[in-house]
């Protein structure tokens, strides 16, 4: 009985195992094979669904970026502008954003339109501002009522009332004729500065008045001003070159542009970071506005300073604006003859001349005003090239020729290197009337004591434009001074009476990298006349013997 009962229980247990698919069989058999097939199919179905969903998500994202036609970085940038929170590291996951977009298609389309408009505006190139012209500049001229009748003639040389804007600031009223109104800027009397402290024993308190000229000119509220240019009543500007310099800089930024003194001692005493007002300096309009808001307080903090220039620089230091140096602004803190400085002008546009009452006339045998009027003749034809030096050699006669276009030509016996010729010869004294070569802020060379090495100088007497050649023709006449006899066995420049210089105007000279022009000695058909051609150096052309 017991054995029969055990057999029946075994059969029942086997039947239960056969019917239950969830129970793992204890023995292998054909009845257990359908279970793993079902599991594999289930896994494949889930995987396929995941892959299809992922591909659909990627395709949607790619299509959206293609329609926007915006690179990833730009898309991210313009999205961050419209949704600042989206740039956070804790922003919602991409899947959630995608879900939100699919549930609100109308809002999504409107946002895309706004985003595209923003991106189009950002990607559009900004229109370049028009280049600075002379009417964008306002001159502030410091003048003295005591010297007005004499120095106003300097202003008439360069100022053009129909083209320029400016104000002459005086310490007192002066006689102002009908002719003056047609040839000079507006004349005004500076405001009272008696409430400002001034304790310098060496200077004059008019320095406070002069230092406030830019601010007072700004408060006249002229329209469309980009630059304020400061100068003295004995300053002469080459305004075309001034504009060329200012075009290099962004007038919407803070700029304080000028140059130093020629005197090393002056620069030490005042500052090597200060623009000297007599040589002129330029201040951008935004900087002038910032200066006007704080200048009166700034001036009160420096009662012991000497002049107006150092007060201006002190305020610039408080504003954190350094001097941008342009060597074409000339203070000329020297005495005597400027010939050495002008005949070896640095490779930069000539912008200004100062202290014209102190130095000798730049051309001999004429007044100072007449000399400057003569200088303006070549400046009208080719302002970019005025005073620019060229160095060449007459190989057949072993001469060195230096041309300062529009001013003078020098002929030297023998060969001088360009390194020597580009140094100014010391035809002048320093600010303390001493012949001290260590007193200058630049290299100089002595005037030769050897009579054979003294130059033969030819000053410009006339210049005209040859329309057929499209070149200027300048005539430079010999300056007759005694020359001691020379025993050198070589050609004598004393036989030359005139030098004729041909030069094509080059208004874009300073749009290129700085480089001296080259000159070439040409064949002359007239006895006693040398012909020189000046122009842009050709490929491979250098100043060598």
VEXMIVEX-917107 format. One record per atom (N, C-alpha, C): residue in one letter; x, y, z. Coordinates in steps of 0.02 Angstrom, whole numbers, plus 50000, padded with zeros to 5 digits. Example, Ala and Ser with C-alpha at 12.3 -4.5 7.8 and 13.67 -1.06 7.14 Angstrom:
<atoms>
A506604971650390A506154977550390A506604983550390S506424988850354S506844994750357S506455000250394
</atoms>
This chain:
<atoms>
X500414994050000X500005000050000X500435006250000X500925005850040X501365011650044X501715012949979X501915007649945X502265008649881X501795011449829X501155009249829X500675011849780X500535019149792X500515020949857X500385027949874X500945032449852X501565030449860X502155034249839X502155035249764X501965030049726X501955030549653X501445035649631X500845035749663X500335040549643X500535047749659X500875048649714X501115055449731X501635057849681X502085053649659X502595055449610X502295057549545X501755053849522X501435055549459X501095062349464X500775063649522X500435070149531X500935075849531X501495074749563X502025080049566X502305081649497X502405076449456X502655077549388X502165081449346X501505080149357X501005083849319X500995091249337X501105092749401X501125099849423X501705103449391X502295100249388X502875103249357X502775104549283X502425100149249X502305100949178X501855106849163X501365108349209X500875113649198X501135120549218X501615121149262X501845127649288X502455130049249X502385135649206X502965138149168X503425142349210X503215144549268X503625148949309X504095145249354X504045138949357X504475135049402X505025131949361X505635132849383X506205129949348X506185122349355X506255118849302X506235111549307X506855108849340X506775103549373X507355100349405X507745096049357X507405094049303X507735089949253X507605092949186X508075092049140X508005094749073X507565090249032X507205093248986X506765089548942X506495093848888X506155090848841X505875094648785X505335099348807X505025098148863X504475102348885X504715109148913X505355110048929X505615116348959X505895121148907X505945119748843X506255124048793X505865130348776X505205130848777X504845137048759X504975142848806X505185141548867X505285146948916X505835151748896X506465149848882X506995154748862X506835158248796X506495155548748X506325158948686X505885165048700X505425164148747X504975169748764X505365175548795X505835173948837X506235179148870X506665182948819X506965179348772X507375182648720X506965187348679X506365185148660X505935189448619X505745195748657X505615194948722X505435200848762X506005205848765X506615203448776X507195207848779X507305211448712X507235207848656X507335210848590X506815216248577X506205214948599X505675219948589X505815226348627X506035225748689X506185231748729X506785235548700X507295231948678X507895235148649X507715238848584X507315235648542X507125238848479X506725245248492X506275244748540X505885250748557X506335256448580X506835254948622X507295260048648X507705263148591X507945259048544X508355261548488X507935266148444X507325263948428X506895268048385X506745274748417X506615274748481X506455281048516X507065285648517X507655282748528X508265286748530X508405289848462X508345285848408X508465288548341X507965294048324X507355293348344X506855298448332X507035304848368X507275304248430X507465310148469X508045313748437X508555310048415X509135313148382X508935316448317X508515313248278X508305316148214X507925322648224X507515323048276X507135329148291X507605334848309X508105333448350X508585338648370X508985341148311X509215336548267X509615338548209X509205342748161X508575341048151X508145344848107X508035351948133X507945352448198X507845359148227X508455363548217X509055360848227X509675364748218X509765366548145X509575362048099X509645363548028X509175369148007X508575369148032X508105374448015X508335381148043X508605381048102X508845387348131X509455389848095X509845385248063X510445387248026X510935391048071X511015388548132X511445391948180X511925386748209X512575388148213X513035383548245X512875382748318X513145377448347X512975375848416X513135381448464X513725384348456X513925389648503X513475395648497X513285397548436X512845403248427X512155401648453X511915395348440X511255393348465X511235393648541X511765391148571X511795391348644X511815398548669X512165402848632X512225409848653X511555413348649X511205412548592X510575416348587X510025413248630X510065406548645X509595403648692X509715406448762X510355407248779X510505409848846X510275417048853X510265420948797X510025427748801X509275427948815X508905423248782X508175423248792X507975419548855X508345414348875X508205410448935X508835409948977X508975414949019X509595414849058X509655408649101X509095406149127X509135400349170X509355394049133X509275393949067X509445388049029X510185386849026X510595391849042X511315390949040X511585388149105X511155387249154X511385384749218X511575377449212X512035375349255X512245368349257X511695363949284X511205366849318X510665362949347X510035363349306X510095364949242X509505365449198X509215358549188X508565358149169X508235351649160X508575347549105X508525340949110X508835336649058X508525337948990X508895335648939X508675336748870X508005333348856X507905327248885X507295323548873X506695327348899X506775330448957X506215334248985X506065340348942X506595343848918X506485349548874X506135347448810X506345341648784X506035339248722X505295337748733X505145334848790X504455333248805X504045339648811X504335344648843X503975350948851X503855354248784X504345353848738X504265356948673X503725353448632X503695346848637X503195343248598X502505344348624X502445346048688X501785347048716X501525354148705X502005358948687X501795365848676X502075368248609X501845365848553X502135367548488X502045374848470X501515378148490X501405385148472X501915389648506X502015388548571X502515392448607X503215391248578X503345384948560X504005383248531X504125386948466X503635387348422X503735390748357X503845398148366X503465401248411X503565408448424X504255409848453X504475405548496X505135406448526X505685405748474X505595400848428X506085399948375X506135406148331X505565409248317X505575415348276X505965420848311X505845421748375X506205426848413X506945425348415X507105418948425X507815416948428X508165418348362X507825416648307X508125417848241X508255425248230X507785429448251X507875436648243X508475439248282X508545436848343X509115438848384X509765436648353X509785430348330X510405427648302X510585431348237X510085432848196X510225436548134X510545443248150X510275446648201X510555453148219X511275452448245X511395447048283X512065445948311X512575444148257X512355440348208X512815438048156X512925443148101X512505448248097X512605453348047X513235457248062X513675458448013X514275462648026X514075469748042X514375472448094X514225479348113X514465484148059X514065488948040X514295493747989X514885497848016X515395498547975X515975502247996X515805509748001X516025512948056X515885520148061X516275524048008X516005529647990X516345533847941X517005536147970X517525536647928X518175538947954X518125546147980X518535547548029X518545554148059X518755559448007X518395564948007X518555570547964X518705576648008X518935581947977X519145587848015X518535591048050X517935590248022X517345593348054X517125589348116X517415583548127X517275579648188X517725581848246X518175586448233X518665588648282X518495595748304X518565597048369X518485603848395X519145605848429X519415611548408X520045614048436X519895618548496X520285617648548X520285622148605X520965625448609X520995631948597X521635635448591X521725640048651X522275639048687X522445643248744X522825649348720X522575655248739X522885661448715X522935666548772X523375671248761X523485676748809X523265683248777X522895687348814X522665693748787X523245698448772X523795697748809X524375702148799X524725700748733X524725694448712X525085692448651X524605691148593X523965692748601X523475690848551X523595693848482X523735700248479X523815703548414X524395700648374X524895698048407X525475695048374X525345687748355X525075683948403X525035676748393X524415674548354X523935678848347X523355676848307X523545675548234X524115678348212X524345677248144X524545669948133X524795666648186X524965659548180X524325655448170X523795657148205X523165653348198X522875654148128X522935660148099X522665661248032X523005656947979X523625654847993X523995650947944X523665644247931X523425641047984X523185634147977X522425633447987X522095638148019X521395637348035X520955639447977X520465635247958X519995636647904X519285636947933X519015642947943X518365643547977X517795639847942X517815639247876X517275635947840X517295628247847X517865625647869X517945618447872X518045615847943X518245620147988X518445617948055X518035621248109X518065618248168X517735621048227X518255621948283X518205627448317X518675628748371X518485634748412X518795635348470X518685640948516X519355643148543X519485649748541X520075652648573X519865655048642X520205652648693X520045654348762X520575659248788X520345665348805X520785670748827X520675672248901X521155675848930X521095677849000X520735684549007X520635688048952X520305694548954X520045696248884X519625701148880X519345703148816X519885706448772X519815705548706X520285708448658X519895711548601X520245715548562X519935718448502X519865712948450X519275712548421X519125707148374X518805710348312X519205711048260X518995714748201X518545710448157X518245713648106X517825709948058X518235704748020X518865706448005X519305701547970X519445695548015X519535696948080X519665691448127X519085686548128X518475689048124X517885684748126X517865680048066X518155682148010X518155678047950X518735673247946X519255674347985X519865670347979X520055666748043X519705667948098X519895665048163X519315661148193X519465656848241X518925653448277X518555658348322X518025655748351X517645659548401X518105661248460X518045667348487X518455669448543X518015670148605X518235667148660X517865667548723X518355668748780X518095671448834X518485672648895X518355666848943X518895664148970X518835658449016X518465660549079X518145655649110X517795656949172X518275658249229X518025661149282X518435663149339X518695656849376X519335656849391X519645651149427X519955653349492X519745659049519X520055661749580X519925657349641X519405653149638X519255648949695X519685642649698X520095641549646X520545635849647X521215637849678X521475633549721X522115635049754X522695634049705X523195638349709X523795637849668X524395639949712X524855635249725X525395636549771X526095636049740X526135634649674X526795634249643X527115641149639X527745641549662X528095647949662X528415649449594X528505644449553X528845645449489X528375646849431X527755644649437X527285645249382X526825651149389X526275650849351X525765656149352X525085652849357X524635655849394X523985652649406X523555652349343X523755655449289X523375654649227X523385647349204X523845643349232X523865636249215X523205632749232X522875635049285X522235632049303X521715633549250X521695639649227X521225641649174X521335637549111X521965636849092X522125633249029X521965625849036X522075622949095X521945615749104X521205614149098X520755619149105X520035617949102X519745619349033X520165620648983X519905622548917X519505616948885X519745610748890X519375605148860X518685604548892X518655605148958X518015604648992X517555610348973X517815616448969X517395622048951X517145621548879X517565618948836X517355618048766X516815612748761X516885607348800X516385602048801X515705604748823X515705609248872X515075611848899X514725616648852X515025618248796X514675622048744X514185617748704X514225611148714X513745606348686X513705606748610X514285606348577X514285605948504X514075598948482X513795598548423X513545592248397X514085588348360X514015581648361X514435577148321X515175578348331X515385578448393X516095579348410X516395572548426X516955571048395X517315564848410X517945566248451X518265571748438X518905573248470X518945580548489X519265581848546X519465588548566X520225588948561X520475593848525X521195594748516X521405601248548X521885600648593X522135606348631X522775608948598X522865615548598X523465618648572X523545625648600X524115628748588X524245635548609X524155640348550X524165646748565X524085651748512X524715652248468X525275649348490X525875649048447X526005641948422X525465638148416X525505631348388X525225631548317X525575628348271X525345627648201X525225620248188X524615618548166X524435611648152X524435610348076X524665604448058X524555601747990X523925597447997X523355600347984X522725597248003X522575590647965X522805590147904X522705583847867X523055578047903X523645579347927X524015574147963X523725572848032X523445578048063X523095576948126X522525572048117X522145572948063X521585568448050X521845561348036X522405560848001X522685554147987X522865550648053X523125554248100X523295551248165X522665549048201X522165553448205X521565551848243X521165546148213X521215545148147X520855539548115X521115532748138X521695532548166X521985526248190X521625523748252X521255528148287X520995526448352X520235526648353X519945522748397X519215522348406X518995528248450X518625532848420X518425538848457X517905537448511X517615531448511X517135529748563X517455527148626X518115526348625X518485523948683X518865529748715X519175528448773X519565533548808X520265533948777X520425539748748X521095540748720X521355547648737X521985547748756X522355553748774X522995553448733X523025557248678X523545556448627X523975562748623X524625561848624X525075567548618X525795565148618X526245569648637X526945567948636X527315571548692X527955569948699X528365572448753X528745578748732X529135581148778X529595586648763X530225583848732X530575588048694X531235586148668X531755586248723X531595589548778X532075590448834X532005584648883X532535581048892X532545575448940X532415578049011X532705583749028X532615586549095X531885588549106X531565591549056X530865593349062X530435587149074X530575581849038X530185575749047X530285572649115X530885573149142X531015570649210X530655574949261X530695581549252X530405586149301X529635585549301X529335584949242X528605584449239X528405577049236X528445574049178X528275566949172X528425564449102X528655558349098X528725555049033X528055552049010X527535552749052X526875550449032X526395556149021X526655562149008X526245568149001X526285570848930X525715572748902X525695576148837X525805583548849X526255586448810X526395593648816X525895597548774X525545602048806X524985605548774X525185610148718X525795612948720X526015617248666X526085613448601X526335607348605X526375603148546X525695600548525X525215601048571X524535598848556X524405591748581X523805590548602X523595583748618X522855583048603X522635576848594X521945575248576X521625571048630X520995572548645X520605568748695X519955566648661X519805560148665X519175557748636X518575560448674X518015560748640X517415563648670X517195560148735X517175553348737X516985550148799X517455551748857X518095552248842X518575554048894X518475561148917X518315565648871X518185572548890X517575573048936X517075568948922X516485568948965X516655566549035X517055561149039X517255558549104X517685563649141X518115567049104X518555572049135X518145577849163X517635580049126X517245585849148X516885584549214X516725578249228X516355576549288X516795576849351X517445576249343X517885575949401X518455580949401X518535584849348X519145588849342X519195594249396X518655597549413X518705602849463X518925600049531X518665594149549X518885590949611X519615588849605X519795586349545X520485584149534X520975589949541X520815595549510X521265601349513X521375603649584X520875603349626X520945605449695X521435601049733X521545594949710X522005590449745X522735591649726X522865595749675X523555596849653X523715604249648X523695607949703X523825615149700X524555616849687X525005612049700X525725613549694X526025612149626X525625609549579X525895608249512X526035614649475X526505614249427X526745620249393X526265622849340X526085618549293X525725620949233X525055617449222X524785618549162X524145615549144X524245608349121X524805606849088X524915600149061X524955594949116X525335596549170X525405591649223X524755590849263X524355596149267X523695595349298X523245590749257X523265591649192X522875587249148X523105579949156X523755578849157X524015572049163X523845569049231X523835573249283X523645570649350X522925568149350X522485571749316X521795569549312X521725563249269X522135562849216X522125556849175X522365550849215X522845551949259X523085546449302X522535544149348X522135548749374X521585546849417X521045543049378X520965544849315X520495541149272X520785534549247X521435533649256X521755527449235X521915527149161X521965532949128X522075533149056X522805535149042X523205530849010X523895532648996X523955536948933X524535539748924X524675543748863X524815539048805X524465540048750X524615536648687X525075541348647X525695539248637X526205543748609X526195543648533X526175549548505X526245550548433X526775555848422X527325553848389X527915558048385X527835564048339X527285564448303X527185570148258X526965576548292X526765576148356X526615582148395X527275584748423X527455591048407X528115593648425X528055599548473X528305598548533X528325603848583X528885608848567X529455606348545X530045610248528X530265614648586X530435611348641X530735614748698X531475615648685X531635619748635X532325621048617X532385628448597X533005630548589X533155637248565X533585636648503X533585641948463X534025642148405X533685640048342X534045636048302X533835634148235X533555627048235X532935626348210X532615619748208X532845615548149X533315617948110X533495614448048X533665607148060X534075605748109X534285598848121X533695594248137X533205596748173X532615592748190X532155591748131X532055596948091X531595596448035X531885592547977X532545593047967X532865589647911X532915582047923X532825579947985X532845572748001X532215570948041X531645572848014X531015571448048X530915563948055X530645561648112X530515554448119X530015551948067X529995545448057X529555542548007X528845542148036X528525547848036X527845548648061X527565555148033X526915555948027X526645562147999X526815568148043X526995573748011X527095579948047X526415582848065X526285583648130X525625585848154X525645593048178X526165595048214X526155601748244X526865604448254X526905611048258X527515614648275X527345619648330X527805620548378X527665624948435X528275629148451X528165634048496X528685638648518X528995642448459X528575644448413X528815647748353X529075654748366X528895657748424X529165664248442X529865663748471X530055657848492X530705656948525X531245654848475X531075650448430X531575647948382X531625652748323X532135651748283X532235655848223X531725653848169X531575658248121X531135656248065X531395649948031X530945645448012X531175639147984X531475639947914X531305645347879X531645647047816X532035653547827X532625654047798X533035659947810X532785666147772X532955671847799X532855678447767X532115680247758X531685677347799X530975679147799X530745679347872X530145682147882X529865682247949X529605675347968X529445674548032X529185668148055X528525666348020X528085671248014X527445670047982X527545668447908X527965672047874X528095670747803X528405663847793X528835661747839X529145655147833X528615649647839X528155650547886X527625645447894X527135645447836X527005651247809X526575651547750X526895647947691X527545648447685X527885644747631X527845637247642X527875635147705X527825628047720X527155625147701X526635629347704X525965626947688X525865625547614X526305628247571X526245626947499X526335619547482X526885616447502X526935609147489X526445605147530X526255607647590X525775603947631X525095603347596X524915608247555X524285607847518X524315602647462X524905601747434X524985597047378X525075589847401X525425588947456X525565582147481X525705582547556X525175583347595X525255584147667X525555578047700X525415572147674X525695566047704X526455565847700X526735568847648X527455568347638X527845574247664X527515579247694X527865585247715X528385583547768X528995586047758X529565585047803X529845577947805X529595573447763X529835566647767X530515565947733X530975562647767X531675562247745X531775556347698X532165557447646X532405552147601X533165552747596X533495547047591X534235546947590X534455542947529X534905545947489X535175542447431X535885544947417X536185542147366X536895543447352X537005544747278X537445549547264X537695550747196X538355546947191X538325541047162X538905536547162X539475539347119X539305542747066X539835545147022X540245550647055X539935554447099X540295559947133X540415558747207X540215552847231X540305551047302X539995556247348X539365557847336X538995562547378X538425558747414X538265561347472X537675559047509X537135564447505X536535562547486X535995567447478X535435565647528X535225570647565X534655569847610X534115574947591X533525572347576X532955576447556X532445576547612X532295582347638X531725583247683X531175586647642X530705582547616X530265584947564X529845590847588X529835596147546X529465602147562X529835606947606X530455605147625X530835609547669X531535610847644X531965605747639X532665606947621X532985600747593X533525601847555X533955596547530X534665597947554X535025592747574X535725593347595X536155588947551X536735591547531X537235587647494X537865587547535X538115581547548X538715580547587X539265577547543X539865579947552X540435576447521X540535569847559X540675564647522X540805558147553X540165554247566X540265548547598X539705543947610X539555543647685X538935545347701X538675544747770X538135539347770X538165535047820X537675529647823X536985532347841X536455528847821X535785530947841X535695531347916X536055527147952X536015527348025X536245534048053X536755537048021X536975543648042X536505549048018X536275548447956X535885553847927X535195554547959X534915549147986X534255549748017X534285552648087X534885553948113X534955557348177X534955564948165X534575568848203X534595576148195X535275578948214X535515583548174X536135587048192X535975592548242X536415593848288X536285598448343X536395605748321X535905608148283X535905615248263X535535619548313X535335616748369X534925620148418X535215619148488X534975623048535X535175622448605X534585619548645X534735616648702X534195613848741X533805619348777X533305617348816X532855622148848X533215626748898X533795624648919X534185628648967X534775632048933X534725632648866X535205636248824X535915633448833X535975626948833X536625623748838X536705618848779X537315618348756X537475613648702X537665606948733X537185603648762X537295597448799X536915591848764X537285587248734X536955581948695X536585576948739X536745576848805X536395572248850X535715575048873X535545581048851X534935584348875X534325582648834X534395578448783X533835577048738X533565570048749X532925569248733X532585562748742X532645558448679X533125559848636X533225556048574X533955556748554X534165552748506X534865552948483X534975559048438X535565562048444X535765567548401X536485566348379X536695570248330X537395569948308X537675577148306X538305577848317X538595584648318X538655587548248X538665594148245X538825597548182X539575596648170X539745594148111X540445592448097X540895598648098X541485597948127X541975603348127X542425603048066X542415597348031X542805596747970X542465600647915X542785605747886X542455609747834X542245605747773X542575600247761X542395596147703X541745592147715X541555591547777X540955587647792X540345591947808X540425598447805X539845602747815X539375602147756X538725601747767X538255600847711X538145607247671X537985606447608X537745611847567X536985611447569X536675616847592X535955616847607X535575620547552X535025617447530X534585620447479X533875620647509X533605626647517X532935627347546X532415627647491X531835624947505X531295625147456X531065632347444X531045634347382X530835641047364X530165641147327X530015635547293X529395635247255X529205627947244X528555626647238X528315619947224X527665620547185X527575616147137X526985616247095X526795609047077X526205608347049X525965601847027X526005601446951X526355596346925X526395595146853X525845590146836X525315592546804X524735588346789X524895582846739X525365584246693X525535579246643X525915573346675X526375574846719X526765569646752X526405566846814X525895570546838X525555568946900X526055568646958X526505573546958X527015573947010X527095581247032X527295582047095X527485588647118X528195590147095X528315596347079X528985598547059X529205604047108X529685602347149X529935607147198X530615609747180X530705616347188X531345619547175X531665621547241X532275619447251X532645620647312X533275624647295X533285630847319X533835635347302X534385635047354X534985635947331X535585635647373X535575641347425X535695639447487X535765644347541X536495646647542X536605652847524X537285655347515X537595657347582X538025653047606X538435654547665X539155652747647X539635656047679X540335654447662X540525647247679X540875643947633X541125637247645X541885637347642X542225635547695X542965635347693X543205630647639X543795631947612X544055627547559X544175620447584X544065615647540X544155608547557X544675605547510X545135601747537X545685598847499X545535591847474X544945589447488X544775582747464X544745582747388X545045577647358X545055577147285X544425573447262X543885577347258X543245574547236X542815580247211X542255578647181X541805583647153X541575588447207X541495594747190X541325600047238X540585601847231X540175600947283X539465602947279X539365610447270X539905614247277X539835621547269X539615623347198X539685618647151X539485619947083X538735619247072X538375616747122X537645615847117X537295621947145X536845624847106X536465630647128X535735628947146X535485623747116X534775622047128X534685614447125X534235612047166X534025605047164X533285604847148X533095601047097X532395600247078X532175593247100X531645593047139X531405586747167X530715585147138X530655579247108X530015576747083X529745571647132X529095572347147X528785567547193X528045566947177X527815560747171X527105559547161X526735559947228X526195563647232X525815563947296X525595556947317X525635555847381X525475549147408X525045550047470X524385551347461X523955552447519X523865546247563X524025540347537X523955534247576X524625531847605X525105536347609X525765534547634X525715531347703X525305534147747X525275531747817X524755526347827X524435524147773X524005518247777X524415511847775X525045512547754X525495506847752X525955506947813X526355501847820X526825501547876X527335507247868X527575510047924X528045515747920X528685513747884X528875517847835X529505516947800X529685523447764X530335525047766X530565530947730X530465529947655X530325535347620X530325535147548X531055534547523X531125532347462X531785531947431X531875537847383X532485539947373X532625545147323X533155542547274X533145545247214X533615543247162X533875549447127X534525549747118X534825555347081X534755553947007X534425558546972X534285557746901X534775561946859X534785560446795X535215564246749X534915571246739X535345576246742X535125583146734X535415586046669X534995589546632X535215592646570X535465599746580X535295602646638X535505609546652X536125609446696X536635613246677X537225613746720X537045617446784X537335615146839X537215618346904X536555616146936X536225611246907X535585608846933X535615601346945X535395599247003X535335592147018X534595590347017X534435584646989X533745582146986X533695575847028X533195575947073X533095570247119X532365568147113X532265561647112X531585558847112X531465555447179X530915557147211X530735554247276X530085550347269X530055544447298X529445540447295X529495534247337X528985530147333X528965523847369X529535519347346X529865516147393X530425511847376X530185505847334X530555504347283X530395498647241X530605492147275X530375486747248X530545480247277X531305479147276X531585478147334X532305477047340X532715483347343X532405489247339X532775495547340X532925497647412X533555499047426X533755501347492X534255507047484X534385510547538X534865516047537X535555513347550X535905511947497X536595509447503X537015512247446X537665512347457X538125514847408X538345509247361
</atoms>
